[in-house]
Amino acid sequence: MHSPSRRHLVAATALAAATAAAVAVTTTAGASDTRQQARHAVKGGKAKNVILLIGDGMGDSEITLARDYVVGANGRLNMDAFPLTGSYTTYAVHADGTPDYVTDSAASGSGWATGVKTVNGRISKTPDTNRALPTILELAQKNGYATGSVTTAELTDATPAVLASHATDRSCQGPGDMAKCPADTLAKGGPGSIAEQSVNHRVDVLFGGGRQRFDQKITEGPYRGLTVTEQARKLGYQVVTDDAGMKGVKAGKPVLGLFAPGNVPTEWTGKPAAVGGTAPQRCVTSNSGRPSATPSLADSAAKAIQLLEAKQKHARKGFFLQIEGASIDKQDHAADPCGQIGETAAFDRAVKVARDYAAKHPDTLVVTTADHGHTSQIVPLEATPPGLSSTLVTNEGQQLKVNYSTNTPGRSQEHTGTQVRIAAQGPQAYRVLGVTNQTDLFTTLRAALGLR
């Protein structure tokens, strides 16, 4: 076992100081505070607002890896501070209803969005008859709530798509991407692509990537010849493309924020895992491929909350908002531990935004969870994994080895079928306790907002 060099220790100390302001750094001595919060948190009643935070692919291993690297083994992230914590199962189903033990993001998202299990690849439709199912966002709109979706993926990617669209296959993201969804095309009387449906739903706030999908031309229907972005403007959307534009938006009209052609670039970079491992490395907490005008997930979340609250200022009803840290999953697929940890830390800062809002608005239910587990595992330094691995030097100045071995090197790493954490605070938060099913989250959200 090799000890970290003095250079590593100095660098670790400097970065730890810089990172401390962005994440919650508590120790296990705070457990009594959490227990006291829990006593006050076990309550029913109705929520005015719901904020659902999804760390895509953020299983317990991904959370632990980020915690160990950023705040230390005895530290705590913001997402660790929720008073009530449970686990939920994530399996999908086959068309005949039998279990498919490893889900993708489309089926898992459809589970909490509709309360119904479906087949992998399908967006908020039944597994057998391919029939559209009402989503939690659609029900919230029907009941007078403001709605929003914020992501670091393309806005047409699976997790945001499950809220405001219905598609036979998750690949049908723009008008030019409809090969696997012939019955969903406008020409066949269907609802169109995921991008078209998302703006047709008049979701109040849509922030994420995916500009390339919205720049595709519509080939059928009343907006034929226009791009989806132009369709959005016709429907009254304010369209913004960077941090300054987002922060300058005024409440009153829906907002479409398209902050990247595809997925929003990651915040951190580093060497990906390799066969035989890597030399001990520190992550680079910047990305030359990420434009400086790209808003952070935390800033996007804060702006979304501001806009949704402003819309409902004089209404008795509040809002429903989903916030996704999408590239935890994407960097896990790529066996890129630094990219993955940076995205988990960025997601954790968005969790802080939500919890800070709820502290001032206790009638807000905040839930954080994942859609499925993923591949990264922390293993002993002396281990020699058969797949890809990397050794990191944490902010504590210690070495940590992370292993990616759910697929052969050179192929995308895979999801896992494990149960994942779900934690909550606010009205109806007690429903996450114990081991529940992913579809039970739909019931929790629906009960909290009193949706019919």
ROKE-662850 format. One record per residue (C-alpha): residue in one letter; x, z, y. Coordinates in steps of 0.2 Angstrom, whole numbers, plus 5000, padded with zeros to 4 digits. Layout:
BEGIN
aXZY;...
END
This chain:
BEGIN
m500050005000;h500749955017;s500650055033;p500049975049;s501449935061;r501650015078;r501149855086;h499549865076;l499250045080;v499450015099;a498349865099;a497049965089;t497050105101;a496849985116;l495349895108;a494550055102;a494450115120;a493749955126;t492449945113;a491850125114;a490750095129;a489749955120;v489350055104;a488750225100;v490150335094;t489550495087;t490150595072;t489150675057;a488950825069;g487550735076;a486550745060;s485550895067;d485050795082;t484350655071;r483350785060;q482550845076;q482150675081;a481350645064;r480250795066;h479550715082;a479550535075;v478350555060;k476750505070;g475350385068;g474450315083;k474450145091;a476050065099;k475849975115;n477449865111;v478449825096;i480249765096;l480849705079;l482749675077;i483349575062;g485149575057;d485249415047;g486149445031;m486549625037;g486549725021;d487349895019;s489049825016;e488949725032;i488449875042;t489849985034;l491149855038;a490649845056;r490650035058;d492250055049;y493149925060;v492349965077;v491950145078;g492750215063;a492250285046;n491550445054;g490850355069;r489050295071;l488350135077;n486750125088;m485850065073;d486350225064;a485450335076;f483650295071;p482750455066;l481850375051;t482650265038;g482150185022;s482550025011;y481549875007;t481549744993;t481849564998;y481449454983;a480549284985;v479349214973;h479149054963;a477648944965;d476749034951;g477049204959;t478449264948;p479949344956;d481449244963;y482649384964;v483749314978;t482849254994;d483349145008;s482949175026;a481349065026;a480549155012;s481049335017;g480549305036;s478849235030;g478649395020;w478649505035;a477949375047;t476349355036;g476349495023;v476349365009;k477849314998;t478249134997;v479549014989;n481248994996;g481348865010;r479548875015;i479048935033;s477449045033;k476448945020;t475849005003;p476948974988;d475648884978;t474448784989;n475648765004;r474348825015;a474748895033;l474649085034;p474349175050;t475849265057;i476149425066;l476549335082;e474949225081;l473949385078;a474749475093;q474349325104;k472549315098;n472449505102;g473049475120;y474949535118;a476349445126;t477649375113;g479449335113;s480849275101;v482649295104;t484049235092;t485849175091;a485349045079;e484448885083;l482648925089;t482048815075;d483148905061;a482148995048;t482049175055;p481349125072;a480348985064;v479249105053;l478449175069;a477749025078;s477748885065;h477148835047;a478248705038;t478448655020;d480248655021;r481448745034;s482448585037;c481048515047;q481648575063;g481448435075;p480348275076;g481848175068;d482048305054;m480348285045;a480948205028;k480448355017;c478848385027;p477848225026;a476148315026;d476648415041;t476948265053;l475848225067;a475548055060;k474748145044;g473748265055;g474948405053;p475648525066;g477348435068;s479048495068;i479648675070;a480248635088;e478548555093;q477548695085;s478548835094;v478248765111;n476448725107;h476148905103;r476548945121;v477649095115;d478049175132;v479949195129;l481049085118;f482949115119;g484249045107;g485148895102;g484548725096;r484548615111;q484848465099;r483248495091;f482248505107;d483148345114;q482448245099;k481048115104;i479248145098;t478647995088;e476748035087;g475348125096;p474948155114;y476848185119;r477448025110;g479047955118;l479548125126;t480748245120;v480148415114;t481048495130;e480048375141;q478448425131;a478848605134;r478948575153;k477248485152;l476648645144;g477248745159;y478848805152;q480348855163;v481848785154;v483548865156;t485248835148;d486448965153;d486649155158;a486349125177;g484749025173;m484149155162;k484449295173;g483649195188;v481949165179;k480449245186;a478949305177;g477349215177;k477749055166;p478349045149;v480249025147;l481248915135;g483148965135;l484248835125;f485948905126;a486948795114;p486748625106;g486648715089;n486948895084;v487549005098;p489549015096;t490149185089;e490849315100;w492449355090;t493649255080;g495049285067;k495749215051;p494449185038;a494649265021;a495849165009;v496249154990;g497549294988;g497049375004;t497749375022;a499149465031;p498449625040;q497549555055;r496649615071;c495149525076;v495149425092;t493749495103;s493449325111;n493049145107;s493848995116;g492448895109;r491049005117;p490648945135;s490849085148;a489049045154;t488349095136;p487249245138;s487549395126;l486149445113;a486049605122;d485749525139;s484549405132;a483549545124;a483549645140;k482849495150;a481549455137;i480949635138;q480849625157;l479849465157;l478649525143;e478349685152;a478149595169;k476849485161;q475849635154;k476049745170;h474249745174;a473549735156;r473149865143;k474049765130;g475949765128;f477149645119;f477849595103;l479649535103;q480849485088;i482749485091;e483849415078;g485749425076;a485849265066;s487749235063;i488049395054;d487449295040;k488249125045;q489949205046;d489649295029;h489349125022;a490949065029;a491949215023;d492449255041;p492549445043;c493049445061;g491649325066;q490449435055;i490949595063;g490849535080;e489149475078;t488649635070;a489349725085;a488449615097;f486749645087;d487149835088;r487249815107;a485449735107;v484849875097;k485449995111;v484449895123;a482849915113;r483150095110;d483550135128;y481850045133;a480950145120;a481750305126;k480750275143;h479250195134;p478950305119;d477350205115;t478550065108;l478850045090;v480649985087;v481149925069;t482849865064;t483249785047;a483949635038;d483149495029;h484249505014;g485949565008;h487549465008;t489249445000;s490549555009;q491149705000;i492449835005;v493749854991;p495349954988;l496849884996;e497749864979;a496249754972;t496649574968;p494849494970;p494649324961;g493849244976;l494249264995;s494849415004;s495549475020;t496449635026;l495949695043;v496849835054;t495349935061;n495150015078;e495750175069;g497450095065;q497050085046;q497049945034;l495349885026;k495149745013;v493549645013;n493149534998;y491949374997;s491649324979;t489849274977;n490449094975;t491948994971;p493248964985;g492848814995;r490948834993;s489748935004;q489649125000;e487949174994;h486549294998;t486249444986;g484649514979;t484949694984;q483749804994;v484249825012;r484049955026;i482549975037;a482550105051;a481250135065;q480650245079;g478950265088;p477150245082;q476950205064;a478850225061;y478550335046;r477950185036;v479750125033;l480150285023;g480650275005;v480750104996;t479549985002;n479249795000;q479749675013;t477949615015;d477449795020;l478349775036;f476949655041;t475749795038;t476749915048;l476849795063;r475049755062;a474449935061;a475549985075;l474849855087;g473049875080;l472949685076;r471349605069;
END
